[in-house]
Amino acid sequence: MSGLVAVSPGRKRKEMAMRGVLALATGLALVPLALILYYLLKKGLGAFSGSFFTTDPNGNFLGDPGGIKSAIFGTLEMVALASAIAIPVGSGVALYLTEYGRESRFGKAVRYFVDVMTGVPSIVFGLFVYITLILTGVGGGFAGWKGSIALALLMLPIVTRSAEVVLLLVPDSLREAALALGAPRWRVVGRIVLPTALPGLVTGTLLAIARAAGETAPLLFTATIVQGTSFNLGDRMNSLPAQIFADVGQAQDRLVQRAWGAALALVLLILLLTLVARFVSRRSRLA
């Protein structure tokens, strides 16, 4: 203990100064988030009522404009189908890139194109589905499942890149120990790699779901905007982002307030999904 050198006052001052800078930077980063939540709560809570969540938009110019039930169900249905497409495919691509093709030329090419897709504007995915599936008449005209395909294309690079980063964080020593015991590669992936990386995989998946749930442009070209609730993904479907887009530019204050209420409902929906996913992830780790 006598050999330890005390920290000089100058270093202590520098450390305190850097801590202050980091705290200030964190506070500045939280300011926009706090302002967004404040305005959402201030302008959106006034729209909440029992009928707001249980009725569809009715298109009335005067009187009650209706609620957002069709938008909520449409968002849940399309995002669920998009997640069922993008999450398994994206996770599978990430597993290939980390476990089998990490240094191969094909793996590098796949990684490059995934990075390119990450930067593609969301409207491009909507236009792609519009040209290939709607203008050609495949499966009829506008439909909810076509909106899900556009959202899945949007989610795919996010899931892939986030999953790859998380899987690379799993220590190679765990893989090597399991392989040394004679376990096949697929069992190592299923019993060692995936459980270890599960919390990070859930986080990346939630980021992709949140991104897809808030997108408007792809749905305007694929699922369009309707008023009634539909549980058939082959029909046109409403969504929360599309409802917000349709209402926020209206002259009636009631419709603008409904747009704020829909925005707050979308944020709360994503928060609820995040809490549920975190709870399931934690239960699976404890098991």
Protein Blocks (a to p, Z undefined) as FASTA:
>chain_A
ZZpccddfklmmmmmmmmmmmmmmmmmmmmmmmmmmmmmmmmmmmmgcfklmmcccehia
ghjebdaklmmmmmmmmmmmmmmmmmmmmmmmmmmmmmmmmmgmklmmmmmmmmmmmmpc
fklmmmmmmmmmmmnopgiaadfklmmmmmmmmmmmmmmmmmmmmmmmpcfklmmmmmmn
opafklmmmmmmmmmmmmmmmmmmmmmmmmmmmpmklmmmmnopafbdcfbfkbccddfk
lmmmmmmmpmblklmmmmmmmmmmmmmmmmmmmmmmmmmmmmmmmZZ
